[in-house]
Amino acid sequence: MFYHVKELQFNARVSRPDPAFARLLLEQFGGANGELAAAMQYFVQAFGARQPHPDKYDLLMDIATEEFSHLEIVGATIQMLLDGINGELKDAANESEIMQLLDGTDKKEGFIHEAMTNPQFLALSGGGPTLTNSNGVPWTAAYVNSNGDLTVDLRSDMAAESRAKIVYEYLMQFTDDPYVKDTLRFLMTREVAHYQMFHAALETIQPNFPMGTRQSDPRYSNSYFNLSNGASARGPWNEGQSPDLGEDWVYVEDPIEHVRKTQGMVVDHEPRGTSRTEDEVQKTNRELGKQRKEAVMSTLPEGGNQWSAYPQEDPASPMGIETEEK
């Protein structure tokens, strides 16, 4: 159940109207890395976590709800940056306040050009935020990533927070309004906070690498192929040990010769740089699969099922429904 509290989480303020920056800020309202995309992503992911991972369900729903509050902050800021436009569009007089802001032929022509390239503000919305990015492209559910495995979803969420953070960082360069900068800095900081929350949650799921339950094939898990000519860069991504599996990187200097020699890496291509064997991998697959299955099944009630109890004293416990025997 959602309950709207009219006070904003952070008090959005602007010093003056700025339609040009309002357009840029649409990226965080209806863009691919914006607040709506984040809110919907965590909201959708939460459903699959409700019973197998009730603590992560709580995390995802809390952050999704906060993202909706950030959407309101961004929308409020856009609306204030467009203050006067809705009223001025009703006034046919050239002496209207919006025209005074655009004093001079160059400014007026520039503003008309903005209206032509992104007509939402002036021709469609009448001076309000729209669910589009800064170029007027409509928001789409294609922005939402939900794979049904928390080790995958939490990594997607960390990436989403990283992208949103850098967009706010870029946006701060295009406004001189100190109030708007304060708002953007608050929103940027919350992206950093959410990243850390998702990272901490991921670490509570062990093992969490590789993602899912099936282990990687030791024949191919630590090979680095030199697929560019000229001097080749070396670093911890192709020499020393791999960061997660702790295997020795195997640098394949001539991948074409290597593929031909091994007939497409299926003949005489034994594991190198790792002590893992195929038998060990299959054993781990079975053990981890069984462990994860038991963990999920143990959270499901016998008989019918229901999402909540009223009042819900313990949101972490699954709610079963007794069914009549037939």
N, C-alpha and C positions, 0 to 999 in steps of 0.2 A: 504494500500500500504506500502510495506516495502522498506527501502532504506538502503543499507549497507554502514556504515562509517568505514573506514579501521582502524582508531585508536581505540584501546581497551578502554573500560570504565575505567579499571584499568590496568596499564602497567605490564603485566606478565613478570617475570624475573626468571632465575635460575642461580645458581653458577656453576653447573657442571651437566653432564648427570647422571641420576639415574633411570635405567630401572625398578628396583624393586619397587620404589615408584610410578613410572608412572603407573604400574599395579594397585596399590592400589587406585590411583586417578581416575581410570576408574569408580569407584563407583559413582562419581559425574558427570560423562559424560554420561554413559549409564545404570546406576543402578536404582534401584527402588526409591531411594530418591535423585536422581541426578537432574541436571539442566534441562535436556531435559524433564524429567517427569513433573517437575514443570511448565515449559514453556507450554507444551501441555495441562496440566490440566487447567491452567488459561485461555489459549487460547480457549479451547473448552467450558468452563463455560461461557465465555464472550458472546457467541452467544445468549444464552437464556436470558441474562440480557440486551441485546441491547435496546429493546423498553420499557419493564416494569421498568427497573432500569438503565437508561442511564448513571447516574453518576458512578454506580458500573461497568458498561461495560467499561467505561474509565479507572477505577482503574485496572480491570482485564487485559485489553489489555496493559496498561502501564507496569504492573509488569511482564506479560508474555513476553513482548518484552525485558525487562531487564534480565529476565532469559535466553533468547536466547543469550544475550550479555555475560552472565556469562558462558554459554556453550562454547562460543568462547574463553573465558579466560581459562577455564579448558582445552579445546582442545589444545590451544597454549602452555600451561604449559606442558601438556603431551608430545607434539611434541618436545619441547626443552629438556625435560628430556630424550628423546630418540635420541637426536642429534647424528648423526654419524652412527646410526644403518643402515639406508637405504643405505648409501654409502658403509659402511663396508661389508654389505651383498653382494655387487657386487665385493668385493675384496677377492679372495680365499687365500691370503697370511696370514699365522698365525701371522705375525708381524703387522697386521693391528691395528689401534688404539683401536678398541673395544676389541681386545684380550689383549692388554696391560692393559686395565682397569681390565681385569679378570686374572691378573697374578697369577699363581699358580693353581695346579690341583683342589683343593677344590673349588675355586671360579668358575672355568670353569664348573665343574660338577654341582655346585649349579645353575649356569645360565642355563645349559642345562636342568636341572630339571624344572626350571621356564618355559622354552620354551615348555616342554612337557605338563605341567599342564595347560598352557594358551598360545597356539601357535600363537595367533593373532599378537603379536608384531613382532615375528621373522619369522614365517612361512606363515602368511596370509596377514598381512597388510604391511609388508616390512618396519616397523618402523613408524607407525602413529597411532593415536587414533582410536578406533573402538567403535561402538554403542553396547557395552556389559558392564556387570559389571566386577568386578575384577577377577571373575572366568570364564569369557568368555561366560556367559549366555546372549543371545541377548536381547536387549531392546524390551519391549512389551507394547502395549496399555493397557494391564491389570493394569499397574501402574497408570493409569489416573482415577481419581474419579470425576464424574460429575453427580449430582442427579437432577438438574433442579429446585431446591429450594435454593435460596441464603442463607437462614439461615443454611442449611445443607452444601452447598458448601463452605461457608466461614469458617465453623468449620473444614472441611476437609483441607482447605488451611492453617489454623493455625497449624494443626497437621503436614502437609507436611513441613512447614517451621521449625517446632520444630525438626522433624527427620533430615532434611538436616543440621540444625545447629549442632546437636550432632555428625553427621558423620564428619563434618569439624573439630570439636573439637577433635575427635578421631584421624583423619588423622594427625593433627599437632604434635602428639606424635611420629610419625614415620619418620620425616624428620628433619635433622639438618640444612638444607639450609635456611639461613635467608630470602632470596628473596622469596622462595616458601612459607615460613611461613607468610610473609607479604601478599601474595596473598590469602592464605587460611584464614587469619584473616579478610581481606576485605570481602571475600565471606561469611564467617560466620556472620559478622556484618550485612550484607544486609539481611540475613535470619531473624535476630532479628527485623530489620526495617520493613520488609514485614509482619511479624507476627503482629506487632503493627498496621500496616495499615489495615490488614484484621479484626483485633479485633475492631478497631474504626469504620470500615464500618458496621460490624455486629450490633454494638450498635445503628446505625442510623435506623435500621429496628425494629420497636417496634409494638407489642410484638414479641420477637424472641425466646421465650421458652414457651412450647416445640416447637421443630422445626415443620415447616409446619403450618397448621391452626387448626387441630383437637387437642383438649385438652385430657389429660390423664384421665383414669378412677380413680376417687377418692377412690375406693375400694382397689386399688392395688398400688397407686402412691407413698406411703411413708412407705411401709413395708420392713423391713430388716430381711432376713431369716438366722438364725444361722446354716449354712450348713457345719460346721466342728466340730470335737470333741475336747475335751480338753479345756483349758482356751481360752475364746473368747476375741478378741480385741475390744475395744470400742473407738469411736472417733466421730468427727462431721459427719461422713458418716452413723452412725447408732444411734446417740443420739442427743438430742437437735432438732433444726429445719433444714429442708432441705434448701440448699443455694438458690435455684431458686424459688421454689413454696412457701417456708416459712411455710411448714407443719411440724408437729411434727413427728419425726421418730417413728415408731412402731416396737419394737424389738420382733421378734418371736423366743422365746428361743427353742421351740420344733416344728420345721416345719412339721415333720412327723405327729405328733398328730394333729396339726392345719389343715393340708390338709385332714386328715381322718374325723375330726370333722365337717368340713365344706363341706364335700363331693366334694373335688376338688375345694374349694374356690368359690362355687356357691350357697351354702345354708347357711343362717345365717352369711353372711360375709359382714357386713355393714362397711361403711367408718369409720375409727378411726384416730384421730390426725389431722383432717382437717374439715373445715367448708364447703367445697365445696359439692354441691349436684349434682346428675345426671341431674336434670332439669337445673341447672345453667350451667353445662358443655355443654349440648345440645344447650342452648341459645347462649353461647359464640361461639360454633362451627359455628352456623348459621350466627352470626354477623360478626365474623372474616372472614369466608369464603366469605360473601357478600362484605365485605370491600376490601379484597385482589382481588377479581374478578373485582370490579369496578376500582381499581387502575390499574390493568393490561389492562382492556378494554379501559380505558380512554387514553392510550398511543397509541392505534392502529388507524391509519387513516381510513377514510371511502374510499371505493372503492379499487383501487389497492394500492400496497405498493412498496417502493424501499428503499434500504439500505442507500444511500447517495444522497446528492445534490452536485452539482459542480458549484462553489466552496462550500465547506461545512462550512458555517459561524457558525452555531450552531449545533454541533454534538449531543446535548442532545435532539433535537426535532425530532419526527418521520417524515418521509418523505412519503407523499402520492402521488399517481399518479391518475390523473383524467382519468376516463374510459369513453368511448363512450357509450351512452345509446342505447340499442337495442330495 
